Amino acid sequence: MIDLKTAPYAALVLRLALGLMFIAHGLLKLLVFTPAGTVGYFESLGLPGLFAYATLVAELGGGLALLLGIASRWVALALIPLLAGTVVLVHGANGWLFANPGGGWEYPVFLIAAAAVQALLGDGAYALRWPSRRLYRPVPA
């Protein structure tokens, strides 16, 4: 059974954790690896260098949106392909444990699951909700 009194706070904790994780990864690419280094790494994987910039924007912007609770469902869903790309292109061949050289696949797969849960839960408590039209009309009980 789901405790409806605490569920919004559970969604908040998950949203904050995901947001901080994405911001940390974006800042790592920006401040430590530098944009030029990140572009070089993406190109070494056979990806266009432009994908590095798109990833930086997605991680920093998506992380900030999650922290603030702006369109959390849609942001979490939009970040899943980015995470899936890391599994397929970077970490998947390195084995199961993230402690392996190059990092394993379980951490990004866990983050995919966490992002999917966030998308299902919604914003949670203390969110700046995104003003949008309802796509459906709830049926009165």
N, C-alpha and C positions, 0 to 999 in steps of 0.2 A: 504494500500500500504506500502511496506517495503522501507525505506530510505536506499539505498545501500551505501551511504556515511557514515552513522553512525552505521549501523549494525555490522561492525567489532568491534566497540568500545563497543556496547552492549554485544557482545559475550565475549569480554575481561572482562567487569565488572562481568558478570555471572561466568566466569571461575575463576577469582580471588576470588570471594565470596565463591564459592564451594570449591576451593582449601584451603582457609583459614579455612573454617568450618571443612573439613576433617582433616587437620593438628591439629586444636584445639581439636577435639575429640580424635585423636590418642595420643596427648600429655597428655590429661586428663587420659587416660588409662595407659600411661607409667609413668607419673610423680606423679599423685595424687592417683589413685587406685593401682598403681604398677602392673607389669606383673603378679605377684603371686595373687594379689587381683582380677585382671581381669579374670585370669584362674579360680579362685574360683567361681566368679560370673557366668561365662559361664557354669561351671559344675553344679551350682545350678539350671540352666535352663534345665539341662539334655543334654547339648552339650559337646562334647569332649573338653578338655582343649586346645588342639592344635588349635581349632577355634579362641581362644583368640589371639594367636600369629599371625594367618593369618589375623585377623581383624586389629591388630596393624599395620602390614606391609601394608595392603591394604589402611588403612586410611592415614598413613604417606606417603607412596610411591605414592599413588594415588593423595593425596593432593599436593604433591610436583610436580608431573607431570602436574597437572592442573595449578598450579601457573606458571610453566615454559612454558606451552603450548606444551607439548610433547604428541602426540597421544591423544589429548583431547577428541575426539569423542569416541575412544575405551576405554579410562580410565573411562569416564562418564558412558558408557554402562556397563562396568565391575563392577562399584560400585553400580549399581541399585539393584542387588540381595542382597548385603550387607544391603542396606537400607530396602529392602522388608523384610529381616529377622528380622530387629528390629521391624517392624510393626507386623509381625506374632507372634514372640516369646517374645517380651518385651512390647511394647507400645499398641498394639491393644486392649487388654482387659481392658486398663485403661480409656477408654472413649475418647472423642473427644479432650478435651483441654490439651495441654502439661503442663499446670499449675497443673493438677491433680496429686495426689501422684503416683509416678512411671512414670509420663509423658504420655501424650495422643498420639494419632496416627497422628494428622494433621501435625506436623513438619516433621517427616520422609516421609510422603506421599508428602508433598510439595517439599522436597529435591529430591524425585524420579522424580517428574515433572520437577524440575530444571535440574537435570542430563539428562533427556530425551531431554530437550530443548538444552542443551549444545551439546549433541550428534548430534542433527539436525543442529545446527548452525556451529559447527566446532570450530577451534582454536580461530578465531578472530584476533585482532591486537596484535602486539608485542609478537608473539609466536615463540618458537623454534620448528619449524615443524619437525616431525618425518619423516626421509627419507623412502619412501616406493614406491613400484611399484603400478602403477594404476591398479585397478581391472577392469576398463572399459576404453573404448576409447570414448571421447566425439564426438558427431556427429557435423561436421562443420555446421555452420549456413548459 
